[in-house]
Each structure stands twice: as structure tokens, then as C-alpha cells.
Amino acid sequence: MQKRIARWLGAATLAASALGAQAQDIKMYVFSSGALTIGKGILQNLAPTDDKIITDPSYWGGAFNALKPVNTPDIAIDAQLAKIGVKPDDVKYVVPSHLHLDHGGNVAKFPNSTIVVQKSEIQNAFWPEPSTGGPYILGDVLPLRAAGSNYPNAVKMIQLNGDLDLFGDGTIIIKRWVAHTPGSQMMTVKLKNSGLTILTGDNVYFRENVEKSLPPNIVLAYDPAGFFKAYEWIRHMMATEKADFFTAHDPDAFKAMKKPPAYYD
Ligand SMILES: [Zn+2]
């Protein structure tokens, strides 16, 4: 059965949680920058978006036909941000969960933001470990590189080898979490009314993965044990901190989320 898999946790969504807000008044918006049309079995094994495929589906190569992404003009990151009156240049930090085509594909659309990534993810996007190269598109990440210079960064970047308390006040914490990819990161957002919210990226596909410790499709697991450690940590945070978590590819969960102009605070 084909199911539409919503994707919201790419450059766009995480960026939205880091619009330079003060700790006390963080607002978290959920955007969809496209959805994949794939069977659930593929995730409990793949997931998309990248604005370039709106005008040129061949940019994704064979992945376009395999993943059948929605590529209507309204999924463009700028069109999504415009819903809340924000332009890409207004975004201070962009925190991609990882750099696969459907999550990091739009990083080049934020040339004036600071990109926050794990160093191992940048390295894997440019020169992947065997069998992990498929979902990275070199054209997505090349704009980050200053060719012909001793200094590699073409844009402002924070390259991490671990966690980062982004504003130094505990409101947004980026966590290095090797599982789906070598440099996957998750994020906790401390919201005044909604409580602690964990953004999982592709380290969790569906709620039931966490609840029942279900493995993902092995093809999508760089470090299978990392997934189970993530599930365990999320369950711990739910039990002790009343945390909740948001995934990126669960269509039912996405349906239930508040959409702009509504937000979580
Ligand atoms: Zn991925």
C-alpha cells in the first residue's frame, strides 16, 4: 500500500525553531516542504525534499521515481516560510537533522544563516562511507564549500563533534546522535506551554518505533544500535521530563500537528 509520508524536519523546520527568539518566547512552527509517496515498509526502512526538484525532477536521479515526492511550487522553503512572514535571510541558524536529499537539500537557500551540522555528516555527504552514498546529492552541499581556499567554509558554519546548547540557556539543545547517518543530530526544544519537545529527524520514523522498539529498515541504519539507544532515551525523557517527540515521516502524526499560522509555544 502506498502511503503519503509527510516530511517536515529538514532545513526548513528546524530553522524555524531558531528564528533568533528569546528563551521565554520560543515559537515552534511545523512546515511541510513536501511528502514522499512510498510504502511504510520502506521506512520501517526511505524518505524527500529539495526545491530544485520543482523545476527539474531529474535532479534527484532515480530517487525521484522511487520516492515520488510532492514537488508542487508551494512546497518551496521560501513559500513555506512566507506563511509566517519570514524570509530565508531572516533565519539566524539552520540545523539540518542530517544532509540526505530530503532533509538537507535546501541548505544553499540560506547563504546568510549559520549552518549547524556535525562534522562527520559534512564529511559523509562529500565522501560517503561504502553503501551510504545514495541519499546524498553532491550539488546540495557543494555550495557550502569554498573551493580553492585554505578555509573550507563558503558560508557561516558551526561544525560539531557533539552536542550544543544553541543559545546557552537550555532552550534549544542539539544532540549528536549517530544512528540513521554518521552525523545525525536530534534537538530538544524547551517550550513554555508545550513542554520539552524532541525533534528526532530520521532517527525515529513512527511513534510505534519508540513505543515498541521497532527497528528501521536496515538499509537506512548506519548504526542500528544507535536507533535503539535513541528510543530508550526518548522513553526516559517522556517518563522523567514529560517530554514529547516529533518525527519527520509519519503522515498521521503530521496530520495531527498544528500548522502555520498556528504554532507550539
Ligand atoms: Zn535520511
Residues whose N, C-alpha, C, O or C-beta is under 5 A from the ligand:
A	BS01	ZN	H100 D202
